[in-house]
Amino acid sequence: LDDGAVQTGVTVIRPHRGDPFLHKVPAAASVVNGFGKSIGLVQVEELGVLETPIALTNTFGVAALAQAQIRAAIKANPRIGREWPTV
């Protein structure tokens, strides 16, 4: 969004065309700078898989992106967090 004082940007990288929660892909993470904010890297390190698209944004947009990704995953798979593990 480029609207005067409002300047936002999001880049989303999908691992494949399907549902990444149902069809997980091998993944790993390496922190080089350590200055930015992240959500989900510990889970990637623990499980070794990716369950959502990778989304890149500015520091203030991280929480909104996480919430959007969680909602999208639950909408596509209502059993997440109930009968299935959380995303």
Secondary structure, 3 states (H helix, E strand, C coil): CEECCEECCCEEECCCCCCCCCCCEECCCCCCCCCCCCCCHHHHHHHCEECCCEEECCHHHHHHHHHHHHHHHHHHCCCECCCECCC
